[in-house]
Amino acid sequence: MLIGARVKLLGRNIKRKGFRHVLGRLSATIISIVLGVPVYDTQCGAKFFRVTELTGSLFEEPFVSSWIFDVEILSRLIKAHRLGFSCSPEKTVWEAPLDQWVHKDGSKIEISDYFTALYELFKIRRKYFKSGD
């Protein structure tokens, strides 16, 4: 898997609204802690998947989340690794800083959606990270 990361570095054109960036960083930090992997930007829309039996299996079941299904895909991969069906996420997923990302006005995301995402993270944690798994 290849995941884009909206990292504002010198020589890159990353433009995000300040408030959304701060909430995104807070969310990404919480998600990284819950997943136990150092993923920087789970919610970046730039994602690519190599078609393999493993990646196909990550999409077989219906998702318990609607807002953070990206996190659920990573959770399924982590669980497959814990059960011995895949390499570690650190060897399977590659995050690449994007050269350009420009926020487009008109987004429908509200502050309440962050609370919805937090609730969905709780549901994902409960489903994929049960003790003893």
Backbone torsions as a table, in degrees:
resi	resn	phi	psi	omega
1	MET	NA	145.2	174.9
2	LEU	-123.3	126.3	-179.8
3	ILE	-119.7	128.2	174.8
4	GLY	-74.5	147.0	178.0
5	ALA	-127.7	125.5	-179.8
6	ARG	-85.4	79.4	-178.3
7	VAL	-105.7	121.9	-179.3
8	LYS	-80.6	103.8	179.1
9	LEU	-120.6	160.4	176.3
10	LEU	-58.4	137.5	178.9
11	GLY	84.3	2.9	179.2
12	ARG	-115.1	152.8	-179.5
13	ASN	-109.9	79.4	-179.9
14	ILE	-110.3	113.3	-179.0
15	LYS	-123.7	112.7	178.6
16	ARG	-130.1	152.1	175.2
17	LYS	-67.9	139.0	-175.2
18	GLY	-54.6	-48.5	-178.3
19	PHE	-62.9	-43.3	179.0
20	ARG	-65.2	-37.5	179.0
21	HIS	-63.6	-46.5	-179.3
22	VAL	-62.2	-47.9	178.4
23	LEU	-63.5	-37.0	177.6
24	GLY	-64.5	-41.2	178.8
25	ARG	-66.6	-41.7	177.7
26	LEU	-61.3	-46.7	179.3
27	SER	-61.5	-45.8	-178.6
28	ALA	-62.8	-37.9	178.5
29	THR	-65.3	-45.0	178.5
30	ILE	-62.5	-44.8	-179.6
31	ILE	-61.9	-44.7	179.4
32	SER	-59.5	-41.3	178.5
33	ILE	-65.6	-46.3	-178.8
34	VAL	-63.0	-43.9	-178.9
35	LEU	-74.5	-25.8	-177.8
36	GLY	76.6	20.3	175.5
37	VAL	-130.6	146.5	-174.2
38	PRO	-83.0	56.5	178.4
39	VAL	-77.9	135.0	-173.8
40	TYR	-89.9	-41.3	-171.0
41	ASP	-142.1	78.2	-177.9
42	THR	-65.8	-26.6	-172.6
43	GLN	-94.9	4.4	174.6
44	CYS	-66.8	134.2	-176.4
45	GLY	-73.3	-11.9	-178.0
46	ALA	-83.5	102.8	179.4
47	LYS	-138.6	139.8	178.0
48	PHE	-131.3	140.1	-179.5
49	PHE	-125.2	131.7	171.4
50	ARG	-78.0	135.7	-179.0
51	VAL	-77.7	109.1	176.9
52	THR	-137.9	171.3	176.3
53	GLU	-61.3	-40.4	179.8
54	LEU	-63.1	-50.9	-177.9
55	THR	-65.2	-34.1	175.4
56	GLY	-60.3	-39.8	-179.0
57	SER	-67.2	-24.7	-179.3
58	LEU	-70.0	-16.6	-176.9
59	PHE	-110.1	6.0	-174.9
60	GLU	-69.6	-46.3	-176.7
61	GLU	-84.9	152.0	172.1
62	PRO	-62.3	149.6	179.5
63	PHE	-81.7	146.1	173.5
64	VAL	-85.2	-13.8	-179.0
65	SER	-115.4	153.9	175.3
66	SER	-115.1	-32.2	-178.7
67	TRP	-85.0	-38.8	-173.3
68	ILE	-119.9	45.9	178.9
69	PHE	-62.0	-24.6	176.4
70	ASP	-60.1	-42.5	178.9
71	VAL	-66.9	-36.7	179.1
72	GLU	-66.5	-37.3	176.6
73	ILE	-61.5	-46.0	177.8
74	LEU	-62.7	-38.2	178.4
75	SER	-63.1	-40.5	177.5
76	ARG	-64.0	-39.2	178.0
77	LEU	-65.1	-43.5	178.8
78	ILE	-61.9	-43.1	179.0
79	LYS	-64.4	-41.6	177.6
80	ALA	-60.5	-38.6	177.5
81	HIS	-64.9	-45.5	179.8
82	ARG	-61.3	-32.3	179.8
83	LEU	-86.7	-0.1	175.8
84	GLY	88.4	14.2	-177.1
85	PHE	-96.8	-3.8	-178.6
86	SER	-155.4	168.4	172.3
87	CYS	-71.4	167.9	178.5
88	SER	-64.0	151.5	177.7
89	PRO	-57.1	-32.5	179.8
90	GLU	-63.6	-23.6	179.0
91	LYS	-100.2	-12.8	-175.3
92	THR	-102.5	-30.4	-175.4
93	VAL	-111.6	136.1	177.7
94	TRP	-122.8	125.7	174.8
95	GLU	-98.8	129.3	-179.2
96	ALA	-120.8	124.9	175.5
97	PRO	-61.9	131.3	178.9
98	LEU	-76.6	149.0	175.2
99	ASP	-78.4	-29.2	-177.0
100	GLN	-148.0	138.2	171.9
101	TRP	-156.2	119.3	-179.2
102	VAL	-121.9	121.7	178.3
103	HIS	-60.8	135.1	176.3
104	LYS	-105.5	130.6	176.9
105	ASP	-64.3	156.3	177.7
106	GLY	101.7	5.9	178.9
107	SER	-62.1	143.9	-177.8
108	LYS	-95.4	7.8	-177.9
109	ILE	-75.8	127.5	178.1
110	GLU	-110.6	165.1	178.6
111	ILE	-59.0	-34.7	-180.0
112	SER	-64.4	-25.4	178.9
113	ASP	-65.8	-28.6	176.9
114	TYR	-67.3	-34.5	176.3
115	PHE	-70.2	-37.0	175.3
116	THR	-61.3	-44.6	179.2
117	ALA	-62.9	-38.7	178.1
118	LEU	-63.6	-42.4	176.5
119	TYR	-62.6	-42.3	178.6
120	GLU	-65.5	-33.9	176.0
121	LEU	-63.2	-39.6	176.1
122	PHE	-60.6	-44.6	179.4
123	LYS	-63.6	-40.5	178.5
124	ILE	-64.4	-45.4	179.5
125	ARG	-59.3	-44.4	-179.4
126	ARG	-63.7	-38.9	-176.8
127	LYS	-77.7	-42.4	-171.5
128	TYR	-103.1	-12.6	-175.8
129	PHE	-125.0	41.2	176.9
130	LYS	-64.4	146.3	176.1
131	SER	-65.2	141.1	-179.4
132	GLY	92.3	-10.3	177.6
133	ASP	-79.7	NA	NA
